[in-house]
Amino acid sequence: MRQQNAEKRPGIAAAIVVHEGRVLTVRRRVSEGQLSWQFPAGEVEPGESCEGAAVRDTKEETGLTVSAVKMLGKRIHPKTGRLMSHTAALL
């Protein structure tokens, strides 16, 4: 059942931002289980690419303007069943 509902929900796009040997993470306002730090991420909006969503959400969450470099991969989240994409990005 969870998988069917998840398929109707937008995917989640995350940006893996590397700058000067450091990786950008953001602290969640509300912890999800034990998770309190994550890569900048959010839902892919209709008509938007995964890479575009990763860039947009990074700007919204951090104020930083990044450029998508390469799609690193996609997977189905084991708990939510939602499609997750990860995009390499640079400042």
N, C-alpha and C positions, 0 to 999 in steps of 0.2 A: 504494500500500500504506500509506504513512504516513497518508494522509487517512482510510482506513477505520479504522485503529487509533485515530486521534485522535478520531473520532466517538464511540467507545465510552468515552473518557476524559472526566471532568468538565471543564467549562469553567473558565476562569480569570477571576476578577473583580479588578479594580484600582480603588483609590480615588484620585481626584485631589482632594487636600485643600488648600484655599486658606485662609490665615489671615493677615490684615494684609498682603496683597500678596505673601506668600511661598507657595511650593508645597512640600509635604512629600514627600521622597524617603527611601528607606532603602538602606543599603549592604548588598549581598549578602555572605554569609559566603564563598561560593564563586562566583567569577566565571563567567559563562556567556559564553564567548568574550571579547569586550572589554567586555561589560556588567558593571558593578560597582555601579551605582546604578539604582534603579527606584522606581516608585510602590508603596506597600504593596499586596500582591496575594496571592492564593492560590486553591486549588480551591474550586469551588462544591460544597457538600455536598448529598446527596439531600434534596429537599424545601425547599431554601433558595433564596431569590431571589438574583440577581446583586448587587443592592444590599445585601442582608443579608450576603452573603459579603464584600463590600468593607468594610463596617463592622466585621464580626467580625475579619477579617484585619488591619485597621488596629490594632484593640485588641490582638490577639495579638502583633503585630510591634513596636508602639511604646508600648503602654500608654495610648494616647490614645483617648478616647471621642469618636467623630464621629457626625454625622447625615448620612444620604444625602439629597441635595437633588434630583438629577436624573440619569437615565441619559443619558450623553453619546453612547454608541454602542457597537456591537459589530462585530467583524471576525474573520476567520479569520487566525490567525498564519501568516505566510508560510513559516516553517521547520517548525513543529510540526503545523500544520493544526488546532490546537485553537481553539475559540471563545473569544475574548477580549472582555470587557465592561469599560467604563470608566464609573465613576460619580462625579459631582461630590459632594463632601462638605465639611462645615464642622465646625470645633471647637465 
